[in-house]
Amino acid sequence: MAKSSIKGAGRVSRSLWQVIVSLGLCVGMCFPALSWAGDLPINTKLGGDFTLPSTRGESTSLSDFNGKAILLNFGYTSCPDICPMVLNRMAAVMNELDDERAKVQPVFLTFDPARDTVERLQQYLKYFGDDFVGFTGTDKQLVEVARQYGVIAIPQKSDSAAGTLYTHSDYIYLLDQQGRVRALYSKSDSISKMVDDIESLLED
């Protein structure tokens, strides 16, 4: 997991983080629940559809992208280090795909709904690629999506001028054309590995 900071965290419902923390261990616990299709396993415990406000319109479902592979990450636009690095990795993967780029949808879902409006997400994500789609929502909605994907976001007390520190998971999820979780990537996974896995999915 990675640690980053956020200002004004008091405006975010503490219950959001408490629920996410209690559910976040699912990432490690759920990966034994696998079935196989092609070269990559299907995780049968993590994932699922959701419908939230997005940078594409008032109500967008993840299933709207069925037929495309999906790169999915959770974070927040005020993150000073980890989230931009992860999104830059996603952008690098997209750039390596060349002609197959149109078959892959990069998605960013915030866990800071108090500040990450659709407009803010639009401004932020344009630095990584015009095809990036951002999702936000209410605390309750985001808790449910966090439960589905096993997201961890733990607030830490800090005297830093930057505000409350958060330890949060920074995985990139790879979903197939049916929206099923096929892989999770950490910072130790190379760009070439992610590209190879995506190309394998697109060939299935």
N, C-alpha and C positions, 0 to 999 in steps of 0.2 A: 504494500500500500504506500501511497505517497502523501506527504504533508504539504498543505498550502494554507494560505490565510485569506480571511474575508473580513471586510469592514462592515459595521452595522449589523452584526449577526443577530442582535437582539430583536430585530424586526422580523426575523424568521421564526416561525413556530417551533419551539423546542421539541414539541411532540413529534414533529416530522423526523428529526434526527434520532430521537429515542426509538421510534419504530424501525427506522432504517437500520440502526445499529443492531437491534435485536434480530433482524432478519438477514443481515448482511453475511453472516457465516454460511449462508446457503450456497455461495459460490463454491466454496471448498467441499461442502457436504454433498452437493447435488451432482458433481461430475462423475461419480460412479454410475449414475443412472443414464446409461448410454445405449443407443442402438446404432446400427451401422447402415450407411448408404453411400456407396462410392468410396472415396479415399478418406473422407472425414466422418467422424461419429456424429450422431444426432443426439443432443442433450434433451432428454425427455422431461426434465424437471424445471429447467430455467427457460424463461422467455414467454412470449405470448403477445397477442395483439393489444393495442391501446388506441384510444382516440382522444386527441388533445389539441388545443390551439397551437398553430405552428406558423412558421414563416411563409408557408404556402397558402394559408387561409385560416378562417376561424376554427374549422374542425377538420383535422386530418387524421387518418388512421395509418398505423404502420402497414397494415395490409393493403393500403393504396399502392404500395411499392412492390406488391407481389409480381413475380416475373423478373425482378432484379435481385442480385445479391446486395446485402446491406452491411455497411460498416457502422456500428453504433457505439457511441461513447456517452458517458454521463459526467457532468461537471458544472461549472458556472463561470460566467463571463468575468467576474471579479478576481478569479484565480490568477495570481501573479506569475506562476511558473509552470506547474505540472500540466494544467489543462492546455495552455498554448503549445507545450511540447508534444502532447498527445495528438492534438489536432494537426500539428505540423507533420507528424508521422502519418496520419490519415491522408493528408494532402499529398505527401510524397508517394504513398501507395497509389492514389488516384492518378497522379501524373505518370506513374510507371505503366499504367494500364493501356495507355494510348487509345487505340480504336475501340477497346472494350470498356472504356470509361463510362459510356452511356448505359452500360448494363449493370452498373453498380451505383448504389445510392448511399452517400455518407450522411449520417444522422447524428445530431448532438442533442441530448436531452438534459435540461438544467435541473439541478436540485436546489436552486435559489430563486423560487418563484416571486419572492417579495420584490426583487429588483430586475430579474431577467424577463422583461416583457418581450413580446414578439418583435417590437421595434428595436429593442436593444440587441436581441439575438441576430436580427438582420444585419445590423451595423457590425457586429462582432464577427460573424461567420463569413462575411464577404472577403475578409483577409485570408481565408483558407481556400476558398473556391466558390464560384457562383452556384455550384450544384449542391452545396451543403444545405441541409434542412434542419432547422432548430425547433424543438418542442418545449413548451412550458405548460403551466396549468395551476390548479389549486394545490395546497398542501396535501389534501386528501387524495387527489388524483395521482400526485407524484409518489406518495407513500405506496400506493397500490402498484405502480409500475416498478418502483424499487423492490418491492416484495417479489414481483415476477422475475426480476433479473438478478436478485441477490446483491444489490448495491450497498456499499458501506460508506457512511459519512459520519465521522465521530468528532464532535466539537471538543477542543482542548482549551482550558483556561490559559491565558497568556497575557503578559504585561506589554507585549509588543505594540508599537504604534499602529501596526498594520491591522490590529483587531484580533478576534478569535481565530485560533488556528484550527484547521480541520484535517484530520487524517481520513483520507477517502480512497476508495478503490479507483484505479485508473485503467482498468481493462478496456481494450477494444474488442467488441463482440463482432463476430462474423455470422451473419444469418444468410440462409440460402433463399432461393427464389420462392419458397413457401413460407418464409418467415421463421424457420426453425434455427435455433442456435447450433452452430456447427463447430465453432472454435472461440476461445478467448485468448487474447494476446497481451502479454506484459511488455514492459520496456526492454526486456532481454530478447524478445523476438525480433528478427530482422525484417526490414522492408521486403526483401526478396522472398522470405517465407510467406508473408501475408499475400504478396502478389501471386506466388505459386499456388497457394490454397484457393484464392479467388478464381484463378484461371481453371483450376481443377473443378470447382463448382460449376463454372459456366460451361464446361464441357459435358457435364452429366446430362 
